Every structure is written in structure tokens, then in C-alpha cells.
Amino acid sequence: MDNNSNLHHRREFFRFLAASPLIGEAFAQYALGQGTPPGDPKFPITAAKDALSINDFEGLARAALPPAHWGFMTSGVDDNGTIAANIGAYTRIELRPRRLVNVSKIDTSIELFGTKWESPIFLDPVGAQRAFHPDAELGTARAAKEKNTLQVLSSSTSTAVEEVAKARGTAPWYQLYMPSKFEDCEKLIKRVQDAGCPAVAWTIDNLSGRNLETAERFRRIDTRTCTDCHQSARGGMTTSPMSQGLGRGTNPLTANWELFDKLRKITAVKLLLKGVETGEDAKIARDHGVDGIIVSNHGGRATETLRPTIESLPEVIEAVGNQIPVLVDGGVRRGSSAFKALAMGARAVGVGRPYVWGLASFGQPGVERVIDILRGELVRTMQQCGTPTVAQITRAHVTSVRS
């Protein structure tokens, strides 16, 4: 067998592994403490600057957190297969580098809704960040300010939006879980707009509850008295700073496009939908006046679709054309993955768990290091592929290969 044939078979083997349920099983084993232990005595990391990859922070975060908190962060739904699918899909997209292009100056900046950001990589909403580090959302906000990075604040934040806005110097985008009563939604929208939030992203992919099985397994082995800081032995924030003065319950099962229209009427800032995964819904959203779409499956934490967001992205973009910006998140673990998403048409690319690993490990410096690593990898990929600016990254720079 010649070398070319050997190379072909090796590449096909790795593609098979990336797409295989074995990856999901390996993820579950690692999450449950049956895989490779965190840390490497041959490569100690004692400060955020020591990390070479964002994946270095994962083991550190697991070692730093109590079991229930780690389980909540790392858990997907059911068998964690959609998490694995999100990550593995990027291995089936190959780069097509262009040579002899002057890449002595690389500009990673983008503009969204009139605001310029240093990078197209943004910080996704992650709730209850005080469970991961005392700096909580304020540490994330200060890191985002330092790195001129877009931050989207979760409705389930453990820190009020007004405090986060003060720490950032400017208000973040706000991720909305719709209160059950629309009059409460009106109060909440007014509050976040008064705080200066320039955009609201209604998350619509988790309206019916979810089976966070891995989180539940970790909760059961946590020997702490959870009611010391949670509302019950099953967890949950004792107080939610964004639900003060509001009734109980969010994400009504009665939600429909008429409810979106009502939300559109009371929202003066940019309104996005987060959790759109099909061209059909994207077209309806565009027709109803949405300002932007975030293609997302909640990081594999809503429905075990087994469909990676990067594979949903093209049909969503095709449905809306160039009329509104389409962002994407899910499975990005390298700057090269962000490049691939941009090449597929995304305007910006979100990360969630990776920066929380950094937060759990070292607080604000950990978040900053995660941002720096991803940006550095994106810059190198842009140089290698001959794209001095984000606008020059096109579909011609990638090719999709299915196993």
C-alpha cells in the first residue's frame, strides 16, 4: 500500500472517530470521573498564563469545583451526544489555505449593530457564574472589557445586570428567558434597557425542560449541604437578582410567533432569537422583524438532536440571505474552528464552557487567557489561509467532508 493510500485511510479513520458515538461515550466517562484525571504532573499550570490550550483549563476547573457545580457545567442532555456532535463536526471541515498573500497585518475586528469588537469570538450567556468562582459575572465582565469582547449576560445571572454594566463600563447584551406573565416580561425588558443593554436575545430552545442526566449523577455524589447556598437540596439559586419583583416561572410552553410579535413591540433595542436551527424558522423570524439570529442548540443542553450547530448554520444563512446577521455557537474549542464558522457565513462565534473553565480555574485572568488563546489561534489560521481581515474569510476557504 502506497503512502497516499495510507494517508487516506488514516484520515478516514480519524473522521470516523470524530463522528462516532464513542466520542460521546468517552466524554461521559471523563465527565463521570472514569477517564483521564485532570492535570498533568509533567506540565504544571499554576497561573492562567501557563495554559497553552483552552482545553488545559477543563481539568483545572473540574479539580477546583465541587461535584454538583462541575456536573451542572459539563452536563449535556441524555447521553451528552449533542455536545460531542458539536465538537466533532468541526473535524469534518477542512481548511483550503491560499498562499502568497500579504498577511503581515491581521485585523480580527468586526462590527455588529454599529459597535466594533476586537474579535468575532464572543462570550455566550452562562448562568449562575458564582457557582464557579467568587468573581462570578463581574470577573467575566472585567475580562470582556479588558479584551474588548462582546459579552452576553444570562437571565440566570448571579449578578445583577446593573453591576455587570458598571464592571464592564458598558452594558452587555442580555439573554432573555421569557417570564411566564407578559407583564413581568415588560418589567424585565424595561430594566435591561434602562441598564443600557443594546441587544436582547430571547432563548427559545429550552421551553419544555430538559434531562441533565450527567448533572444529576454528580449532584447525587456531592456530600455538601446544598441548602446552605441553594434554595433546595437539588440546587438552584436562592435568589435571582433579575427576577426581583417578578412572578415565578419562565419559558412558557404557550410561546409562539404571536408572543414574539408582542416582545418585538416592547423592545426598543436590537432583538435576536437564540436557538434557531432550521431555515424554516429563520425565514419566519426574518419576516417577523428579528434583528439577528444565534444558531444554537444550547451547547447540547436542551434537546438531544445530535445535529451540530455548524451543520445547521448554512440553511439558516440561506433562508435569511444578507438581510440580518447570523451568529453561531456550540463546539468551538479552537480558533481554527471559529475561522471555519466564519467561512461558513457566521458573523460572530460564541463560546460558553471554555471561558467558564478559565473563570473556575483562575477568575478574571483565566477568562482573559481563554480569550487570548482563541484569538491567537484565529490570527494564525487567518495568516496561514491568506485572509488579512475577517471580511476576506469566505466559503472558498473551507470544504466539508463527510465520513
N, C-alpha and C positions, 0 to 999 in steps of 0.2 A: 504494500500500500504506500503511495507516494505521500510527500509532506502535505500537499494541498488537501488530499483526501483526509489525512489525519486531522488537519486543522478544521476541516468542515465538520467532521464527526464530533470533535471536542466542542465546537461552538454549538452544535445542535444539542449536545448533552447538557451544557450549561443553560441553554434556553429551556430545555425540558425541566430542569431543576427549578428554574425561576417560576415556571408556570404550575409546578406540581403542588398538590395538596400537602406534600411532605414539608414544604416550606412553612405552611400554616401549622403543621404539627410541631415542627421544630420551634416555631415562635411560641406556641403554647407551652412546650416543655421548658423553654427558657423562662417564660413568664412565671411558671409554677415552681421554679427553683430546681428543675431537673436537668438543666443544660449547663453550659459553661458558666462558672462562677464569675461575678463581677470583678473587675480589676485585674491587673497583670503585674506580678512582682518584678518582672523584668522591665516594666515600663511604668514606673510610679507616676501618678498625677497628683500633685499636691496643690496646684493652683490652676485656675482656668486657662492660663496661657500655655500650660503643658500639653493640653489636648491637641492632637493632630487632626482628628476627625470628629464630627458631631456625635458619631457612634461611641466615642470614648466616654461621653457623658452618660450614656444609658446605664452602664453597670454602676457608675458612681451614684447616680440617682437612686437606683434600686437599693444600694447599700445604705444610703442616707435616710431613706423613708421608712416609716412603719408599714407593715404588710398591707393594711387596708388602703392606705393612701397610694402606695405603689400600684396595687391592684386596680384601683379606680383609674389611675392614669394610663396604665398599659393595656387595659381591657378593651377588646372589641366586643361585638355581639356573637353569640353562639360559639362557633369554633375558631373565631378570630381570622376566618378565611379572607374576609374583605380587606383587612389590614395587609395581609400577605399579598393579596392581589394588587392592591395599590402600589406597594413597593416593587413587586416583581415585574409589573407592566413596563417599568422604565428600562429593564434589561432587554426588552424586546424592541426597543427603539435604538437604532444605530445612528451615529453621527456621520455626516458627509462633509469633512473638512475641506475648505478652499484654501489654496496656498498662494504665497507671494502677494499677500495683501498687507498693506502697512498697518500694523496693529501696535505701534509704539505708544499710542494713546487710546485707552479704552474708557468709554463712557457708559456706565451701567444705569444711569438715571432714567427715570420715566416720569410722565405726568398723568395724573388721574384727577379728573374733575377740577382742573386748574391748579392743583398742588403738585410741586415737583418733589420726588423722592429720590434718595441716593441710589436705590436699588429696586428692582421689580420683586424682590423677595420680601413678603410682609409677614407679620405675626398674627396668626389666627386667634380667634377667641378660645380661651381655655378657662373654664370656671374654677372657682374656689382655690386660687393660687396660694392662699395662706396655708393650705394643707401641704404644700410642697416646700415652702420656705417663708420665714418671717417677713422677708422683703415683699412677698406677695406681688400683687399687680403693680405696686409702686416701684419695685425693683425692675420689673419688665418695662414700665413706663420710662424710667430714667435711662435704661439701656436703649430703648427706642429713640429717645430724644438725642442721646449721645451719637447714635448711628444714623440719625435722620431716616428712621424706618417707620413705615405705616404699622400702626397697632390697632387691632380690632378688639374692643373690650367685651367680654362675655356678660350676658344678662345675669349669670350666676356668679358674678364677681364677688370676691370677699372684701373689696374696697370700693367705696362709692365713686361714681363717675367724676364727681367734682374734685375729689382728692387726686384721682388719676390725672385729670386735666391739669391740675396745679403742678404735679410732679413732672409732667411732660412739657409744660409751658404752653401747650396747645391741647385741645381736646382730642381724644381718639375717635375712631369710628365706633359705633355701638351696634352690637349684635343683639337683636330682639328675639326673646321668647314672648309670644303674644299672651298677655294676661287673658284669663277666661272671660272677664267682663270688659266690653269695649270701652266703657267709661274709664276703667283703670288703664287701658292702653293709651287713651288720650292724655291722662295724667303723666304717664311714663314718657311718652313722646315729648310732651312739653318740657319735662325735666331734662331730658338729654339734649334737647335743642337749646334750652336756657344755659346748659353747661358748655355749649359751643360745639357739640359733636357735628361735624359736617356731613355725616352719612350714617344711615341706619340700614342694617342688613337683617331682614327677617329670615330666621332659620326655619325652614318648612319641611325638613327631612326627618323630624323626630316628634310627630304629632300623636303617636299611638303607643308610646312606651317602648322599652327595649329589654333584651335579655343580656345583661352584662355578666355573663357566667364566670369569666375569669376574675372579675372584681368580687363577685360573691364568694368564690373559693378563698381568695385572700382575706376577705372580711372574717371568714369563719376561723382562720388560724391566727387572727390578731387577738392577743391576750389583753390588750389595754381596755380600760373602762371608757368606751367611746362617748358615753353621755357626759363626760367631763367637758367636752368641747363640741359635741354634736347634739342635735335635737332628739336623737334616739340611738339605740344600740346598732341601728342599721346605717347610721351616718346621716348626712345632710346638715347644712349649715344651721346653727341655732338661730341666727338672724341673718337675713339677706338685706344688705344696705339698699338695694334697688327695689325692694318690694315694700318698703315702709309706706304705710298709708294705703296700700292696695289690698284687694281681696286675695283669697287663696286660689292657686291653680293657674297653670299656663298651658299653652298649646292645645286649644280646644279642638276636639275631633270634628266639630262642625265647620272648621275653616274651609273656605272656598275662595273663588276668584272675586266674588262679591265682597268678601271681607278684605281682600287685598285692595279693592277699589276704595273702601272706606278708609283704610290705612293710608292710601295714596293721597286722599283729600286732606288728611290732618297732618301730613308730613311735609314740612316746608323744605327740608334738606334733601340730599340725594337719597333715594330709596332703592336698595338692592334686594334681590332674593338669593338666599344661600341654601343650597340643597337641590338645585335643578340639575337633572341628569339626562334629560331627553330633549330632542329637538322639538317635539310637540309642545312640551311645557314652556320651552324657551320662546317659541313663537307666540304663545298665549301671553306670556309675561311681557314681551315686547309690545304686543297690541294693547295691553292694559296700562302701558306707560311706565314700566320699570326703568330705572336709570342704569342698572347694571346687574350682572348675574355672577354668582360664585358657584361654579360647578364643584359639588362636594357631596360625599356620602358620609359626612360627619366623622371622617377618619376611621371608617369601618365600625362606628359605634351606634348606628341607627338600624340598618337592615342588612342582613347577610346576603347582599345582592351578588357578591363575587365578581362584580363588574368594576374594574378600576376607573377612577375619575379621568385619567389621561385618555382612556378609550371613549369616554362619554363626551369629552371636550369637542372633538371635531363636529359632531352633529349639532351641538348647541351653537357653535360659532356659525355653522352653515345656516341655521334657522334664523339667526338674528342679523347676519351679514355684518357690516361695519357700523351698524346704527348705534349699538351700545357696547361698552366694554365687557368682556367676559374674563373672569378670573378663575383660578383653579387651585384646589389644594388636595392633599392626600398622597402619602407615599414618597414625598420628596426628602431624600436623605443625602443628596449631593448637589453641589452647584451645577454639575452637568445635567442632573435631572431637571433643574429649573430651566436650564437652556433648552432642553427638549420640549418642555411645556410651552415656552415662549415660541419656539419654532413651530409648534402645532397651532399657534394662534392666540394663546393666553396673553392678556395684557399685564398680569401680575400673578405671582405664585406664592401661596401661603404655606407656612409650616406651623405645626402645633406642638406635638410631643417633643421634638428636638429642643426647642428653646426652653421648655419646661424641665427637660433633663438638665440643661445648663443652670436654670434657676434653682432646682433642687440641690445641685452639687455645690454651687458657689454663689448663689444670689445674683445680683446685678452683673458682676463680672462674668459669670457663666453665660448669661443671656448675650452679653456683648461678644463673647468669644464664639458662640454659635453663629451669630450674625457675621462676624469676621471670616470664619471658616467658609461658610456658604458663599459669601461674596468673593473671597479669594478663588474658590473653585470655579465660580461663574466667570470671573475675569480670565482665568487661564483657559477655560473652554472657549470663550469668545476669541481669545488670541489664536488658539490652535485652529479654530474654524474660520478665521478670517472675517470676523464681524466686529468692527470697532465700536458700534453702537447697538443698542437693543433693537432699534428700528430696522437694522440690517439683518437681524436673525429671522429667517424665513423657513417655510416648509421644505425648501430645497436643501436645507442643512441637516435633515433627518430622513431616515427611511424606516418604515415599520416592518418587522419580520415576525411572522407568527410561527410558533413551533408546531 
